[in-house]
Amino acid sequence: MKILALSSSPSRHRNSDTMLDNFIIGMNKIDGIEIEKIYLEDIAIDFYNFENGNGPLLHEGDFKILTDKIKNSDGLVIATPTYNFSVPAHLKNFIDRIRFISLDLKNRNKIGQPVGKLSYLRMYFLVSGGTPNWAETILFFAFPSFWLRGVFLYFNAKVLGSFYTGDVRAFENKKILDKCINKGEKYARKVKNKNNNSILERIFFRSPQI
Ligand SMILES: Cc1cc2nc3c(=O)[nH]c(=O)nc-3n(C[C@H](O)[C@H](O)[C@H](O)COP(=O)(O)O)c2cc1C
């Protein structure tokens, strides 16, 4: 089975990137899983517009390779910092541009929305931020984990969980990094077992599929 690990912070070896490295250590404990880590900033992706809506253009070779890899993966882990209650622009643009692999625009669900195509993909999100954990828990709807989980549910992917830390020195916090190792192992096991959505999604989300 294949899992892609996408590091989306422009700051390498800092918080979310180090969380991802430790999550990968945990995933590697499970046999039969092939993991590839990719830095999103290494992939040039034009902003979405009507012309490139159907897929990568000729000069976007690396983006084409990345979307082909996603199509052949069983899992996708996205690590990101919180930027202005959202994600860095490059990650937002990547999510806008993968519309062509994520949505079937010719098919509409019960509420008239395009049908999600990522049902084969099991997601996990690692999020760093400067807001303390207790405040993020209260204001969860204004933070990237909530938004990312929602978007990928819209794409019909399986959402297996997310982990947020508000420690701005998470990259040297052994307790947090050990948690990432633990969560990586659990996630990889769930990918291997083809688990369904996490408990939160199962309680609060009903897919309006056709
Ligand atoms: C441009 C910018 C915007 C930010 N906006 C927020 C924010 O809205 N909420 C928050 O909790 N932290 C915010 N932060 C803090 C970062 O999310 C935090 O420092 C995080 O740990 C950085 O992660 P990284 O080391 O993986 O890049 C912001 C940082 C920057 C540089």
The ligand as an SDF file (V2000), in Angstrom:
LIG
                    3D

 31 33  0  0  0  0  0  0  0  0999 V2000
    1.8440   34.3720    8.0210 C   0  0  0  0  0  0  0  0  0  0  0  0
    1.5400   33.6540    9.3060 C   0  0  0  0  0  0  0  0  0  0  0  0
    0.2380   33.6000    9.7520 C   0  0  0  0  0  0  0  0  0  0  0  0
   -0.0840   32.9100   10.9240 C   0  0  0  0  0  0  0  0  0  0  0  0
   -1.3740   32.8400   11.3210 N   0  0  0  0  0  0  0  0  0  0  0  0
   -1.7120   32.1030   12.3960 C   0  0  0  0  0  0  0  0  0  0  0  0
   -3.0740   31.9640   12.7900 C   0  0  0  0  0  0  0  0  0  0  0  0
   -3.9830   32.5140   12.1970 O   0  0  0  0  0  0  0  0  0  0  0  0
   -3.3500   31.2020   13.8660 N   0  0  0  0  0  0  0  0  0  0  0  0
   -2.3740   30.5640   14.5720 C   0  0  0  0  0  0  0  0  0  0  0  0
   -2.6920   29.8510   15.5180 O   0  0  0  0  0  0  0  0  0  0  0  0
   -1.0720   30.6670   14.2180 N   0  0  0  0  0  0  0  0  0  0  0  0
   -0.7150   31.4190   13.1590 C   0  0  0  0  0  0  0  0  0  0  0  0
    0.6110   31.5380   12.7940 N   0  0  0  0  0  0  0  0  0  0  0  0
    1.6300   30.8200   13.5700 C   0  0  0  0  0  0  0  0  0  0  0  0
    2.0780   29.5200   12.9030 C   0  0  0  0  0  0  0  0  0  0  0  0
    0.9840   28.7110   12.5440 O   0  0  0  0  0  0  0  0  0  0  0  0
    2.9650   28.7370   13.8740 C   0  0  0  0  0  0  0  0  0  0  0  0
    4.1230   29.4750   14.1460 O   0  0  0  0  0  0  0  0  0  0  0  0
    3.2970   27.3540   13.3670 C   0  0  0  0  0  0  0  0  0  0  0  0
    3.8760   26.6090   14.4100 O   0  0  0  0  0  0  0  0  0  0  0  0
    4.2630   27.3900   12.1860 C   0  0  0  0  0  0  0  0  0  0  0  0
    4.4090   26.0710   11.7390 O   0  0  0  0  0  0  0  0  0  0  0  0
    5.6270   25.5970   10.8330 P   0  0  0  0  0  0  0  0  0  0  0  0
    6.8690   25.6870   11.6830 O   0  0  0  0  0  0  0  0  0  0  0  0
    5.2870   24.1960   10.4710 O   0  0  0  0  0  0  0  0  0  0  0  0
    5.6810   26.4970    9.6260 O   0  0  0  0  0  0  0  0  0  0  0  0
    0.9450   32.2680   11.6580 C   0  0  0  0  0  0  0  0  0  0  0  0
    2.2780   32.3480   11.2120 C   0  0  0  0  0  0  0  0  0  0  0  0
    2.5650   33.0370   10.0530 C   0  0  0  0  0  0  0  0  0  0  0  0
    4.0030   33.1110    9.5890 C   0  0  0  0  0  0  0  0  0  0  0  0
  1  2  1  0
  2  3  1  0
  2 30  2  0
  3  4  2  0
  4  5  1  0
  4 28  1  0
  5  6  2  0
  6  7  1  0
  6 13  1  0
  7  8  2  0
  7  9  1  0
  9 10  1  0
 10 11  2  0
 10 12  1  0
 12 13  2  0
 13 14  1  0
 14 15  1  0
 14 28  1  0
 15 16  1  0
 16 17  1  0
 16 18  1  0
 18 19  1  0
 18 20  1  0
 20 21  1  0
 20 22  1  0
 22 23  1  0
 23 24  1  0
 24 25  2  0
 24 26  1  0
 24 27  1  0
 28 29  2  0
 29 30  1  0
 30 31  1  0
M  END
$$$$
